[in-house]
């Protein structure tokens, strides 16, 4: 369960409408990339699917970095490589989809 405090923190880092659109697209790409990687592994190491999956992950992560440049409040950064991986998986597979369907997203979307 995501707490009110966590939603509010995430909301402060995602105020810009362009960044919100980028996150919607990037989150879908990130999820699709992971699915492609899993399918590629399932299909006895289908390198085409695995490479396509990693390409989607790279583009999705790059898009997030670009989107956050438009934010008035910046993310404090990652504490290392494992924190980078953990943060992206938690954010793009769990937290952003929950945020997208929450009143916090609409509140930021409707800001002028």
TARAJO-V674092 format. One record per helix or strand of 3 or more residues. SS is the DSSP state (helix for helix, strand for strand). FROM is the first residue (numbers start at 0). TO is the last residue. Records with the same first field share a line. If there is no record, write none. Layout:
SS: FROM-TO ; FROM-TO
//
This chain:
helix: 3-12 ; 16-41 ; 46-67 ; 80-99 ; 102-108
//
